[in-house]
Structure formats: structure tokens, C-alpha cells
Amino acid sequence: MSGRAQLMWDEAVTAYDFGPEHPMDPVRLALTRSLVGALGLDREVEVVAARPAGESTLRLVHRGDYVDAVKAVSADPGAADGSYGLGTVDDPAFAGMHEVSALIAGQSVGAAEAVWRGEALHAVNFTGGLHHAMPGAASGFCVYNDAALAIARLLELGAERVAYVDVDVHHGDGVQAAFWADPRVLTVSLHEHPSTLFPQTGWPEETGADGAEGTAVNIALPAGTGDAGWVRAFHAVVPEVLADFRPQVLVTQHGADTHFEDPLAHLAVSLDAQRAVQVACHEFAHEYAGGRWVALGGGGYAVVDVVPRSWAHLVGIAAGRPVDPETVIPEGWRQEVFARTRQLGPMRMTDGRWPVSWAGWEAGYDPADRVDQAVRAARRAVFPLRGLLA
């Protein structure tokens, strides 16, 4: 198996563009890729442009009539009327929608193939992680569910156990839905509580269909959760279920919208805590999945200050060349930020909170603490179904 990581990248992914007023600004992808280059990380990985996901691959997750609908509005955006979730405020139709969505999906599928076949130990597609798309509908800025497609491709190639860990601020509802009844896939989502955030799913009681009980895990955190609580909750649940499930591949989604600057959600997590969880996911891949790790992007709407730094850290960790948080960001990249956005870019690869301090679950819990209540709810819902002590 090659020890070198792959970075999936094709400049054409920046055509995934819902328009100038939409929060999913593709500049976040371009700036991430250029920051990866400015930090020299692209010399530490094999940069690969995979082909778009074809019809048969898309249909591993998506219904044929939905794929046909995406193709139709892609050719004629004016025909979108909101059916299939296309032409809505969240998912406006645009010319070429099918082609670029299939291209992004293809990068995640290509990453999964490379890791499974031993061509790379780790593979990153920060343009992916579009976890809200459903088998028959677009949802939440997501047209094709590349994360679910990557997992489905792994199963098609012969994987018997795939674990998916999603730390986006929003519930990974589309991936959970795709594998709700499939005991070969463990889905774990750490997200803001559904009572205060889209998509209003991801309650701890959502644990999988009959025959797949305990394969959906949801840790729903209260609005305002900060670094210590977020990292504590992650470690209080994720390693135990991974150790029990014994995945052959770990797929992770790293939406950067947990950050305190993100305009669309209500957690208070720093870049440094995001990095800490990325490091943990890398460690878990080696501890529980033979090192096989597919890492995806996701949400994130602080497109200058947060997203590029967070995902550049992810690339560095996957490449085995983690970026020191105190690293000064090259001036050339900051000049590019200003030229593209008329905003001033960040100065360093940290929010000044490294190292992140948190208390382990084994030290005990506070029944009056809302984060601990969320952890207890998740453990009580799932752990007995898996034969684990809650």
C-alpha cells in the first residue's frame, strides 16, 4: 500500500455556484486549494483529478428519476420549479449543475477507490461532504451526496464494514438516510441540536432500522457549545463505537461551520478544536481501520477566515505533515484573498486556542451540564444496542 496521501482536486469544481447571494461561495474552494499550495502541502500529496461520477455510480444512492431531473434543470435552469428540491432558495438551479455535482461526487468516489485498492492510505476531497442530498431530492445546498456515494462504492468493491463520522454543525441526514437499514455502515454525527438548526433531524433516538439497530449514532449538542464541550463529546462517544464496529475504512466529514464565526449556525468552536478533532480522526483511522481514511469537507460559510485554514490543516494531517498552529500564513495568499474578496485574510493558522483542553468522559460527568446531558442521551440510546455500557 502506498503511504502517500492523495488530494482530490479539479479546478472545475469551483463551478458549483448557486449565485452571488448564496452562502455557498465557491471562492472557499479556490482559496483552500491556493492555501494548500502556499503552505507547500501540495508537494506532500499526490494531487489527483478523478473523473465525474457516471450514471451507474450515481444510482448507487440516487433514484434514476432524480438524476434525470438534475440533468434537465442543468440544461434549462429556468424550468426548475422546486420539485425534487431543485430551484429552491437553498438549492437554486444553475447551468451545468449536473456536471459539476457529478464531478465533486467523482472526487469522493475516486478517493474511496484509491484507499480501498491501496493506491493511497489517506485521501482528501475537501470539495465534497455534501451530506444533505437525499436519494430523491436536493437539500441544504447539496445536489449529489458524494459521501454516501463514496461509501456505497466501497461496499460495491467488497467492504463489509464502513464507518462514517460527521462533525459538521448540521446533522448528516442524507448519509444516515442512505444507510439507515444497512448494518454494514455505521453513521456517527456530532451536530448542533435539531431543535435549533436545519435539518431538524439527528435526535439521539434515531439509531437505525430493524436489523441495523445501533448503526446510527447522533450526538446533538446545545447551541453555544464551545471547544472543551465539543471535543469532550466527540471523544466520549466516537472511539468506543468505532472500536466495537471495527471498520475496514473510516470516512469522515469535516464541515467547518461549527466555528464561532460561522454565520449560519450557533456553536462556538475554534479552528484549533477543529484541528484537534481532525488529528483524532487520523489517529482513529490507524487504530480502528488499518489506516484507511477518506476525509471530506462539508459546510462552512466563513469563507475567508475559517474554511481555507481548517481544510488546509486537514490536508496537512492526512499528508503526514501537520501544519503547526502558530504558522504565519504566507503574504502572497493574503494578497490573493484581498484581490478575490476585498477582505483581509487571517495572519496565522490558529485562533490562539492551541492546545485545546478538555476533560475525558472517564473522569465522570456533570448531570446538570447540557453538553454532558447530550452525551448521556447518545450513549443511552445506542450503546445498549451494541452491547456497550452506557
KEKE-3310 file (N, C-alpha, C; in steps of 0.2 Angstrom, whole numbers, plus 5000, padded with zeros to 4 digits):
npx = (5004:5003:5010:5008:4998:4983:4976:4961:4957:4951:4950:4938:4928:4925:4914:4903:4891:4879:4876:4878:4872:4871:4876:4885:4898:4909:4922:4928:4933:4942:4951:4955:4962:4972:4979:4983:4993:5001:5006:5014:5010:5005:5015:5017:5008:4999:4992:4976:4965:4950:4938:4921:4907:4898:4883:4879:4886:4881:4868:4869:4866:4856:4840:4834:4825:4827:4841:4839:4830:4839:4848:4840:4836:4849:4852:4842:4840:4829:4818:4816:4806:4805:4802:4809:4817:4824:4828:4825:4826:4837:4844:4846:4843:4856:4865:4874:4873:4872:4884:4894:4891:4892:4905:4911:4906:4913:4926:4926:4922:4932:4942:4939:4940:4954:4959:4954:4959:4972:4980:4983:4985:4978:4965:4959:4945:4941:4932:4920:4908:4895:4882:4868:4860:4847:4841:4832:4831:4837:4845:4848:4859:4865:4867:4871:4875:4890:4897:4889:4889:4903:4904:4895:4901:4913:4906:4902:4914:4918:4919:4915:4912:4910:4914:4907:4910:4904:4907:4902:4892:4879:4867:4871:4861:4857:4867:4865:4851:4853:4859:4852:4846:4856:4867:4880:4886:4891:4885:4890:4886:4890:4883:4874:4860:4844:4833:4836:4842:4843:4844:4834:4834:4842:4841:4845:4838:4837:4842:4844:4837:4826:4835:4847:4850:4857:4867:4866:4871:4869:4874:4868:4871:4870:4866:4879:4889:4906:4924:4929:4918:4914:4924:4926:4913:4914:4925:4919:4910:4913:4926:4923:4912:4918:4928:4921:4914:4923:4928:4933:4936:4938:4927:4926:4918:4921:4914:4916:4908:4905:4912:4915:4913:4905:4891:4879:4875:4876:4886:4901:4915:4932:4945:4956:4951:4944:4955:4960:4951:4952:4965:4962:4953:4962:4971:4961:4958:4970:4970:4958:4955:4964:4972:4966:4958:4946:4944:4933:4926:4914:4901:4902:4904:4910:4920:4933:4940:4940:4936:4947:4958:4955:4953:4965:4973:4967:4972:4986:4987:4982:4992:5003:5011:5008:5002:5009:5000:5004:5010:5014:5004:5007:5011:5008:4997:4987:4987:4981:4968:4963:4962:4953:4942:4941:4943:4952:4964:4967:4980:4988:4989:4980:4967:4972:4970:4976:4986:4971:4960:4952:4940:4941:4928:4929:4933:4921:4905:4894:4878:4870:4875:4873:4880:4885:4873:4869:4878:4876:4863:4865:4874:4865:4855:4861:4872:4868:4862:4872:4879:4887:4892:4882)
npy = (4994:5011:5024:5037:5051:5056:5070:5076:5085:5096:5110:5113:5111:5123:5128:5124:5133:5143:5156:5174:5179:5168:5158:5148:5150:5148:5152:5149:5136:5138:5146:5138:5128:5136:5140:5128:5126:5137:5134:5124:5111:5104:5098:5087:5078:5067:5075:5073:5072:5065:5057:5062:5056:5043:5038:5025:5025:5036:5031:5022:5027:5037:5040:5035:5044:5056:5059:5061:5072:5082:5083:5088:5101:5106:5108:5117:5129:5138:5130:5124:5121:5119:5106:5090:5096:5106:5122:5129:5141:5137:5128:5133:5132:5130:5132:5118:5111:5097:5092:5098:5094:5080:5079:5083:5073:5062:5065:5061:5048:5043:5045:5036:5024:5024:5023:5010:5001:5002:5011:5023:5028:5038:5049:5065:5075:5090:5097:5090:5081:5084:5082:5082:5079:5069:5052:5055:5069:5086:5095:5107:5114:5104:5093:5080:5067:5065:5059:5048:5041:5038:5029:5019:5015:5009:4998:4991:4988:4978:4980:4977:4983:4999:5014:5030:5046:5062:5078:5090:5105:5104:5090:5075:5070:5065:5055:5046:5043:5036:5024:5019:5006:4998:4987:4986:4999:5011:5026:5041:5056:5072:5086:5102:5104:5097:5105:5118:5120:5118:5101:5099:5086:5071:5067:5059:5047:5042:5028:5018:5006:4992:4977:4984:4990:5002:5006:5019:5034:5048:5063:5076:5093:5107:5123:5135:5128:5126:5124:5115:5107:5102:5094:5086:5079:5073:5063:5056:5047:5043:5035:5023:5017:5015:5006:4995:4993:4990:4995:4994:5004:5021:5035:5052:5067:5085:5097:5115:5123:5123:5133:5148:5160:5157:5161:5154:5145:5140:5136:5137:5135:5134:5136:5129:5118:5112:5107:5099:5088:5084:5078:5068:5060:5055:5048:5038:5032:5025:5017:5010:5006:5001:5011:5016:5030:5041:5058:5071:5087:5099:5109:5127:5143:5155:5161:5165:5168:5155:5143:5140:5139:5128:5117:5116:5113:5100:5093:5094:5086:5073:5071:5068:5079:5089:5105:5117:5126:5139:5144:5156:5164:5164:5179:5181:5173:5180:5192:5187:5183:5196:5202:5194:5195:5207:5207:5206:5194:5180:5180:5170:5151:5148:5151:5155:5146:5135:5123:5113:5111:5099:5088:5071:5058:5048:5053:5056:5064:5078:5079:5091:5098:5104:5099:5087:5081:5079:5070:5059:5056:5051:5040:5032:5029:5022:5014:5002:4995:4990:4982:4988:4997:5010)
npz = (5000:4996:5005:5003:5003:4994:4986:4981:4967:4955:4946:4940:4949:4955:4949:4955:4959:4967:4965:4967:4979:4987:5002:5000:4994:4980:4981:4993:4990:4980:4987:4998:4991:4986:4997:5002:4993:4995:5008:5005:5005:4994:4989:4996:4994:4983:4970:4963:4949:4948:4938:4933:4943:4935:4928:4932:4944:4952:4953:4963:4975:4972:4965:4949:4943:4949:4946:4932:4933:4939:4928:4919:4924:4924:4911:4908:4917:4920:4920:4932:4946:4959:4962:4967:4975:4968:4962:4973:4987:4995:4986:4972:4954:4942:4927:4921:4933:4935:4929:4937:4949:4948:4946:4958:4966:4960:4964:4977:4976:4969:4978:4988:4981:4978:4991:4996:4986:4989:4984:4990:5007:5014:5008:5003:5000:5000:4993:4994:5004:5004:5012:5014:5003:4997:4992:4983:4981:4981:4994:5007:5001:4994:4980:4974:4984:4989:4999:5004:4991:4990:5001:4997:4985:4991:4997:4986:4981:4989:5003:5020:5032:5035:5042:5046:5050:5055:5058:5055:5058:5055:5055:5048:5038:5026:5023:5034:5030:5018:5023:5032:5035:5033:5040:5038:5038:5049:5055:5062:5069:5075:5080:5080:5091:5084:5087:5086:5074:5056:5049:5057:5061:5068:5081:5097:5098:5085:5079:5069:5057:5060:5061:5059:5070:5081:5072:5068:5075:5085:5091:5099:5101:5112:5107:5107:5112:5116:5113:5123:5127:5115:5110:5120:5120:5107:5110:5120:5114:5101:5099:5106:5099:5087:5090:5093:5082:5072:5059:5041:5033:5037:5034:5035:5038:5037:5040:5042:5048:5062:5068:5078:5071:5060:5050:5049:5060:5077:5086:5095:5092:5090:5077:5081:5089:5079:5072:5082:5082:5069:5070:5079:5071:5061:5069:5074:5062:5060:5071:5071:5058:5050:5045:5034:5027:5022:5019:5020:5015:5018:5026:5029:5030:5033:5023:5021:5033:5040:5033:5023:5031:5040:5032:5025:5036:5038:5026:5028:5039:5034:5025:5033:5037:5047:5050:5060:5072:5075:5063:5052:5040:5022:5014:5001:4999:5007:5000:4988:4994:4997:4984:4978:4986:4993:5006:5022:5025:5037:5049:5055:5057:5067:5080:5092:5102:5104:5113:5114:5128:5137:5146:5149:5147:5155:5167:5174:5174:5173:5179:5177:5167:5151:5139:5144:5146:5133:5128:5137:5133:5120:5122:5130:5121:5110:5115:5123:5113:5105:5114:5123:5138:5144)
capx = (5000:5006:5010:5007:4991:4980:4972:4957:4956:4950:4948:4932:4924:4923:4908:4897:4890:4872:4874:4882:4869:4871:4882:4890:4903:4914:4929:4930:4936:4948:4956:4958:4967:4978:4982:4987:4999:5006:5010:5019:5007:5003:5021:5017:5002:4998:4986:4973:4958:4946:4933:4915:4903:4894:4876:4878:4888:4876:4862:4871:4862:4851:4835:4835:4821:4830:4846:4836:4828:4845:4851:4835:4837:4856:4852:4837:4838:4823:4812:4816:4800:4805:4801:4815:4821:4828:4825:4823:4831:4843:4847:4844:4846:4861:4868:4879:4873:4873:4890:4899:4889:4894:4912:4913:4905:4918:4932:4925:4922:4939:4946:4937:4943:4961:4961:4952:4964:4979:4984:4984:4982:4973:4963:4956:4942:4938:4926:4914:4905:4888:4879:4861:4857:4844:4841:4827:4830:4842:4843:4853:4865:4868:4864:4873:4878:4896:4899:4885:4891:4909:4903:4891:4906:4917:4903:4902:4920:4918:4920:4910:4911:4912:4911:4906:4910:4902:4907:4898:4887:4872:4866:4872:4855:4857:4871:4861:4845:4855:4861:4848:4844:4861:4871:4887:4888:4890:4885:4890:4885:4890:4880:4870:4854:4840:4828:4839:4846:4842:4838:4829:4835:4848:4840:4849:4834:4837:4848:4844:4831:4826:4841:4853:4849:4864:4872:4866:4873:4868:4876:4865:4874:4866:4868:4883:4894:4912:4929:4930:4912:4913:4930:4924:4908:4917:4929:4915:4906:4916:4931:4920:4908:4922:4932:4916:4911:4929:4928:4938:4938:4934:4926:4925:4916:4924:4911:4920:4903:4905:4916:4911:4912:4901:4885:4873:4874:4876:4891:4906:4921:4938:4949:4960:4947:4943:4961:4961:4946:4955:4970:4959:4951:4968:4973:4956:4959:4975:4969:4952:4953:4970:4975:4962:4955:4944:4942:4929:4925:4907:4898:4907:4902:4915:4924:4940:4944:4939:4936:4953:4963:4953:4954:4972:4975:4965:4976:4992:4987:4982:4999:5008:5014:5003:5004:5009:4995:5007:5012:5012:5001:5011:5008:5005:4990:4983:4985:4975:4962:4961:4961:4947:4936:4941:4943:4959:4964:4970:4988:4991:4985:4977:4963:4975:4967:4980:4982:4964:4960:4945:4940:4939:4922:4931:4934:4915:4901:4890:4871:4867:4879:4869:4884:4885:4866:4868:4882:4872:4857:4868:4876:4860:4851:4865:4877:4865:4860:4879:4881:4891:4890:4881)
capy = (5000:5017:5028:5044:5053:5059:5076:5076:5092:5098:5117:5114:5110:5129:5130:5123:5140:5144:5163:5178:5180:5162:5157:5143:5154:5143:5155:5145:5130:5141:5149:5132:5125:5140:5140:5122:5127:5142:5131:5118:5104:5100:5094:5081:5073:5066:5079:5069:5074:5060:5058:5063:5050:5041:5037:5019:5026:5040:5027:5018:5031:5042:5037:5037:5050:5062:5061:5064:5079:5086:5084:5093:5108:5108:5110:5123:5131:5141:5125:5122:5123:5117:5099:5087:5101:5110:5128:5132:5146:5133:5124:5136:5128:5134:5129:5114:5109:5090:5090:5099:5090:5073:5080:5083:5066:5058:5065:5057:5041:5041:5044:5029:5018:5024:5020:5003:4997:5003:5016:5028:5026:5043:5053:5070:5079:5095:5100:5085:5081:5087:5076:5083:5077:5063:5048:5058:5076:5090:5098:5110:5116:5098:5090:5073:5065:5062:5055:5042:5038:5035:5023:5014:5012:5004:4992:4988:4985:4972:4982:4974:4987:5006:5019:5037:5051:5068:5083:5097:5108:5101:5083:5071:5067:5061:5049:5042:5040:5031:5018:5018:4999:4994:4986:4987:5005:5015:5033:5045:5063:5076:5092:5106:5101:5099:5110:5125:5121:5113:5100:5097:5078:5069:5066:5053:5041:5039:5023:5013:5002:4985:4974:4988:4994:5004:5009:5027:5037:5055:5067:5083:5097:5113:5129:5139:5123:5128:5119:5110:5103:5099:5089:5081:5075:5068:5058:5052:5043:5040:5030:5017:5014:5013:5000:4990:4991:4988:4997:4992:5010:5027:5041:5057:5074:5090:5104:5120:5128:5123:5139:5153:5165:5155:5165:5150:5141:5143:5133:5142:5130:5137:5132:5124:5112:5108:5104:5093:5083:5081:5074:5062:5056:5052:5043:5033:5028:5020:5012:5005:5005:4999:5017:5018:5036:5046:5064:5076:5094:5100:5116:5132:5149:5160:5158:5168:5167:5149:5137:5138:5136:5122:5112:5116:5108:5093:5091:5093:5080:5067:5070:5067:5085:5093:5112:5120:5131:5146:5145:5163:5162:5167:5185:5180:5170:5185:5196:5184:5184:5203:5203:5190:5196:5213:5206:5204:5187:5179:5180:5163:5145:5147:5156:5156:5142:5128:5117:5113:5107:5096:5083:5065:5056:5043:5056:5057:5068:5083:5078:5097:5101:5102:5095:5080:5078:5077:5064:5054:5054:5047:5034:5028:5027:5017:5009:4995:4991:4987:4978:4993:5000:5017)
capz = (5000:4996:5011:5001:5003:4988:4987:4975:4965:4949:4946:4938:4955:4958:4945:4959:4961:4967:4963:4971:4985:4991:5006:4997:4989:4978:4982:4998:4987:4977:4992:5001:4986:4985:5004:5002:4989:4998:5013:5002:5006:4988:4987:5001:4992:4975:4968:4958:4947:4946:4933:4936:4944:4930:4929:4937:4951:4955:4955:4969:4980:4970:4961:4942:4941:4952:4942:4926:4935:4939:4921:4915:4926:4922:4904:4907:4924:4921:4921:4939:4949:4966:4963:4968:4979:4964:4961:4979:4990:4997:4980:4965:4948:4938:4921:4922:4939:4935:4928:4942:4955:4947:4946:4965:4968:4957:4968:4983:4974:4967:4985:4991:4977:4979:4998:4996:4982:4992:4980:4995:5013:5015:5003:5005:4995:5004:4989:4995:5011:5003:5016:5015:4997:4998:4986:4978:4981:4983:5001:5011:4997:4992:4975:4975:4991:4987:5005:5003:4985:4992:5005:4993:4981:4995:4998:4980:4980:4994:5010:5024:5037:5034:5047:5043:5056:5053:5063:5053:5063:5054:5055:5042:5037:5019:5023:5038:5027:5013:5025:5038:5036:5031:5046:5036:5038:5055:5054:5068:5068:5080:5077:5084:5092:5079:5089:5084:5067:5050:5046:5062:5062:5072:5088:5099:5097:5079:5080:5064:5056:5062:5058:5059:5076:5084:5067:5068:5082:5085:5097:5097:5106:5113:5104:5111:5114:5114:5112:5128:5127:5108:5109:5125:5117:5102:5112:5124:5110:5094:5099:5109:5094:5082:5092:5093:5075:5068:5052:5037:5031:5040:5030:5039:5035:5042:5039:5046:5051:5069:5070:5081:5066:5055:5050:5048:5065:5084:5090:5097:5091:5086:5072:5085:5091:5073:5070:5086:5080:5063:5072:5082:5066:5058:5074:5074:5056:5061:5077:5071:5051:5046:5042:5028:5029:5017:5023:5016:5018:5020:5026:5031:5027:5034:5018:5021:5039:5043:5029:5020:5036:5043:5027:5024:5042:5036:5021:5031:5044:5030:5021:5037:5038:5050:5050:5066:5073:5075:5057:5049:5033:5018:5012:4994:4999:5009:4994:4984:4997:4996:4977:4976:4990:4996:5013:5024:5027:5043:5049:5057:5056:5074:5083:5098:5107:5104:5113:5116:5134:5138:5151:5147:5150:5161:5174:5177:5171:5177:5176:5176:5161:5145:5135:5146:5145:5126:5128:5140:5128:5114:5124:5132:5115:5106:5117:5124:5106:5103:5119:5127:5144:5143)
cpx = (5004:5005:5008:4999:4989:4976:4968:4956:4956:4947:4941:4926:4921:4917:4902:4895:4882:4870:4877:4879:4869:4877:4887:4894:4908:4921:4932:4935:4943:4953:4959:4964:4973:4982:4986:4993:5004:5009:5014:5016:5005:5009:5022:5012:5003:4991:4983:4966:4955:4941:4926:4911:4898:4887:4875:4880:4883:4870:4863:4867:4856:4846:4836:4831:4824:4836:4844:4833:4834:4848:4846:4836:4844:4856:4847:4836:4832:4817:4812:4810:4800:4804:4808:4820:4826:4825:4822:4828:4838:4847:4844:4847:4851:4863:4874:4879:4874:4880:4895:4897:4892:4902:4915:4912:4910:4924:4931:4925:4929:4944:4945:4940:4951:4963:4959:4957:4971:4983:4986:4982:4977:4971:4958:4952:4938:4932:4920:4911:4898:4883:4871:4857:4854:4843:4837:4826:4836:4840:4849:4860:4868:4864:4865:4876:4884:4899:4896:4888:4898:4908:4900:4896:4911:4913:4903:4908:4922:4919:4914:4908:4914:4909:4912:4905:4909:4902:4905:4893:4880:4872:4867:4866:4854:4861:4867:4855:4847:4857:4858:4846:4850:4866:4878:4890:4886:4890:4885:4890:4885:4888:4876:4863:4848:4834:4830:4842:4843:4847:4833:4829:4841:4847:4843:4845:4834:4843:4848:4838:4831:4831:4847:4853:4856:4869:4871:4867:4873:4870:4874:4867:4870:4870:4873:4889:4901:4917:4929:4924:4912:4918:4928:4918:4910:4920:4925:4911:4910:4921:4928:4916:4912:4926:4927:4914:4917:4929:4934:4941:4934:4933:4923:4923:4918:4921:4914:4915:4901:4908:4912:4910:4907:4894:4879:4871:4876:4881:4897:4913:4926:4941:4953:4957:4945:4949:4962:4957:4949:4961:4967:4956:4956:4970:4968:4957:4964:4974:4963:4951:4959:4973:4971:4957:4953:4941:4939:4928:4917:4905:4904:4906:4906:4921:4931:4943:4944:4940:4943:4958:4961:4954:4961:4975:4973:4970:4983:4992:4986:4988:5004:5013:5010:5006:5004:5004:4998:5010:5010:5010:5005:5007:5005:4998:4985:4982:4980:4969:4959:4959:4954:4941:4935:4941:4950:4959:4968:4977:4991:4986:4982:4972:4966:4973:4971:4985:4975:4963:4953:4946:4938:4932:4923:4931:4927:4911:4896:4883:4868:4870:4875:4873:4884:4878:4866:4872:4879:4866:4859:4870:4870:4856:4855:4869:4874:4863:4867:4882:4887:4888:4888:4883)
cpy = (5006:5021:5035:5046:5056:5065:5076:5083:5093:5105:5118:5113:5117:5132:5128:5129:5142:5152:5167:5180:5174:5161:5152:5145:5149:5146:5151:5139:5133:5143:5143:5129:5129:5141:5133:5122:5132:5139:5125:5111:5100:5096:5088:5076:5072:5070:5075:5072:5068:5061:5059:5056:5049:5039:5031:5020:5031:5036:5022:5021:5034:5038:5040:5043:5056:5064:5064:5071:5084:5088:5089:5100:5111:5111:5116:5125:5134:5136:5123:5125:5121:5109:5095:5091:5105:5116:5131:5137:5142:5130:5127:5132:5133:5129:5125:5111:5101:5089:5092:5095:5083:5073:5079:5076:5061:5059:5061:5050:5039:5041:5038:5023:5018:5021:5012:4999:4998:5007:5022:5026:5031:5046:5058:5073:5084:5098:5096:5086:5084:5082:5077:5080:5070:5059:5051:5065:5080:5093:5101:5111:5110:5095:5083:5072:5061:5057:5048:5038:5035:5029:5017:5011:5007:4998:4988:4985:4979:4974:4979:4978:4994:5011:5026:5041:5058:5073:5090:5099:5105:5093:5080:5067:5063:5055:5044:5039:5035:5024:5016:5010:4995:4993:4986:4994:5008:5022:5036:5052:5067:5083:5096:5103:5102:5103:5117:5125:5116:5107:5097:5089:5077:5069:5059:5046:5038:5034:5018:5009:4995:4981:4978:4993:4996:5006:5016:5030:5045:5059:5074:5088:5104:5119:5133:5134:5125:5122:5113:5105:5099:5093:5084:5076:5070:5062:5053:5047:5039:5035:5023:5013:5012:5007:4994:4988:4988:4989:4995:4999:5016:5033:5046:5064:5079:5097:5109:5125:5127:5129:5144:5159:5163:5158:5161:5145:5144:5139:5138:5138:5134:5133:5127:5118:5108:5104:5098:5087:5080:5076:5067:5057:5052:5046:5037:5029:5023:5015:5007:5003:5003:5005:5020:5024:5040:5052:5069:5082:5094:5107:5120:5138:5155:5158:5160:5166:5160:5143:5135:5135:5130:5116:5111:5112:5101:5090:5089:5087:5073:5066:5068:5073:5090:5100:5115:5126:5138:5148:5152:5161:5167:5174:5185:5178:5176:5190:5193:5184:5191:5204:5199:5192:5203:5212:5204:5197:5186:5179:5174:5157:5143:5152:5157:5152:5135:5128:5117:5109:5105:5090:5077:5062:5051:5046:5058:5063:5072:5082:5085:5101:5099:5098:5088:5077:5075:5070:5058:5051:5049:5041:5029:5025:5021:5012:5002:4991:4988:4983:4982:4996:5008:5021)
cpz = (5000:5002:5009:5001:4996:4990:4980:4973:4958:4949:4944:4943:4957:4954:4949:4963:4961:4966:4968:4978:4990:4996:5004:4992:4987:4979:4988:4996:4984:4982:4996:4997:4986:4992:5005:4999:4992:5004:5011:5003:5000:4986:4991:4999:4985:4974:4962:4956:4944:4941:4936:4938:4938:4932:4934:4944:4955:4957:4961:4975:4978:4965:4954:4940:4944:4948:4935:4927:4935:4932:4918:4917:4925:4915:4903:4914:4925:4922:4928:4943:4957:4967:4963:4972:4975:4962:4967:4981:4991:4991:4973:4960:4945:4932:4923:4929:4940:4934:4933:4948:4954:4948:4954:4968:4966:4961:4974:4982:4973:4973:4988:4987:4978:4986:4998:4992:4984:4988:4984:5001:5015:5009:5005:4999:4999:5000:4991:5002:5010:5006:5017:5009:4999:4992:4981:4978:4983:4990:5003:5007:4993:4986:4974:4981:4990:4993:5005:4997:4986:4996:5001:4988:4985:4996:4992:4978:4985:5001:5014:5030:5036:5039:5044:5050:5053:5058:5061:5058:5062:5054:5048:5040:5031:5020:5028:5034:5022:5016:5032:5040:5034:5037:5044:5037:5045:5053:5061:5066:5074:5078:5082:5085:5087:5081:5087:5078:5062:5050:5050:5063:5066:5079:5090:5098:5090:5078:5074:5063:5059:5058:5057:5065:5079:5079:5065:5075:5081:5091:5096:5103:5107:5110:5109:5114:5111:5113:5116:5128:5120:5108:5114:5123:5112:5105:5117:5121:5105:5095:5102:5103:5088:5084:5092:5086:5071:5061:5048:5034:5035:5035:5035:5035:5040:5040:5044:5049:5058:5072:5073:5076:5061:5056:5050:5054:5072:5088:5091:5097:5088:5081:5075:5087:5085:5071:5075:5085:5074:5065:5075:5076:5062:5063:5074:5068:5057:5066:5075:5063:5047:5043:5036:5030:5023:5020:5018:5019:5020:5020:5028:5027:5029:5030:5017:5027:5042:5038:5026:5025:5039:5038:5025:5030:5040:5031:5024:5036:5040:5027:5026:5039:5041:5051:5057:5067:5073:5068:5054:5042:5028:5015:5005:4994:5002:5004:4989:4987:4996:4988:4975:4980:4993:5004:5015:5027:5033:5043:5051:5056:5063:5075:5090:5104:5107:5110:5116:5122:5135:5143:5148:5150:5156:5167:5177:5173:5176:5175:5175:5170:5155:5140:5137:5146:5138:5125:5131:5136:5123:5116:5126:5126:5111:5109:5119:5118:5104:5108:5123:5133:5143:5148)
residu = (MET:SER:GLY:ARG:ALA:GLN:LEU:MET:TRP:ASP:GLU:ALA:VAL:THR:ALA:TYR:ASP:PHE:GLY:PRO:GLU:HIS:PRO:MET:ASP:PRO:VAL:ARG:LEU:ALA:LEU:THR:ARG:SER:LEU:VAL:GLY:ALA:LEU:GLY:LEU:ASP:ARG:GLU:VAL:GLU:VAL:VAL:ALA:ALA:ARG:PRO:ALA:GLY:GLU:SER:THR:LEU:ARG:LEU:VAL:HIS:ARG:GLY:ASP:TYR:VAL:ASP:ALA:VAL:LYS:ALA:VAL:SER:ALA:ASP:PRO:GLY:ALA:ALA:ASP:GLY:SER:TYR:GLY:LEU:GLY:THR:VAL:ASP:ASP:PRO:ALA:PHE:ALA:GLY:MET:HIS:GLU:VAL:SER:ALA:LEU:ILE:ALA:GLY:GLN:SER:VAL:GLY:ALA:ALA:GLU:ALA:VAL:TRP:ARG:GLY:GLU:ALA:LEU:HIS:ALA:VAL:ASN:PHE:THR:GLY:GLY:LEU:HIS:HIS:ALA:MET:PRO:GLY:ALA:ALA:SER:GLY:PHE:CYS:VAL:TYR:ASN:ASP:ALA:ALA:LEU:ALA:ILE:ALA:ARG:LEU:LEU:GLU:LEU:GLY:ALA:GLU:ARG:VAL:ALA:TYR:VAL:ASP:VAL:ASP:VAL:HIS:HIS:GLY:ASP:GLY:VAL:GLN:ALA:ALA:PHE:TRP:ALA:ASP:PRO:ARG:VAL:LEU:THR:VAL:SER:LEU:HIS:GLU:HIS:PRO:SER:THR:LEU:PHE:PRO:GLN:THR:GLY:TRP:PRO:GLU:GLU:THR:GLY:ALA:ASP:GLY:ALA:GLU:GLY:THR:ALA:VAL:ASN:ILE:ALA:LEU:PRO:ALA:GLY:THR:GLY:ASP:ALA:GLY:TRP:VAL:ARG:ALA:PHE:HIS:ALA:VAL:VAL:PRO:GLU:VAL:LEU:ALA:ASP:PHE:ARG:PRO:GLN:VAL:LEU:VAL:THR:GLN:HIS:GLY:ALA:ASP:THR:HIS:PHE:GLU:ASP:PRO:LEU:ALA:HIS:LEU:ALA:VAL:SER:LEU:ASP:ALA:GLN:ARG:ALA:VAL:GLN:VAL:ALA:CYS:HIS:GLU:PHE:ALA:HIS:GLU:TYR:ALA:GLY:GLY:ARG:TRP:VAL:ALA:LEU:GLY:GLY:GLY:GLY:TYR:ALA:VAL:VAL:ASP:VAL:VAL:PRO:ARG:SER:TRP:ALA:HIS:LEU:VAL:GLY:ILE:ALA:ALA:GLY:ARG:PRO:VAL:ASP:PRO:GLU:THR:VAL:ILE:PRO:GLU:GLY:TRP:ARG:GLN:GLU:VAL:PHE:ALA:ARG:THR:ARG:GLN:LEU:GLY:PRO:MET:ARG:MET:THR:ASP:GLY:ARG:TRP:PRO:VAL:SER:TRP:ALA:GLY:TRP:GLU:ALA:GLY:TYR:ASP:PRO:ALA:ASP:ARG:VAL:ASP:GLN:ALA:VAL:ARG:ALA:ALA:ARG:ARG:ALA:VAL:PHE:PRO:LEU:ARG:GLY:LEU:LEU:ALA)
# end
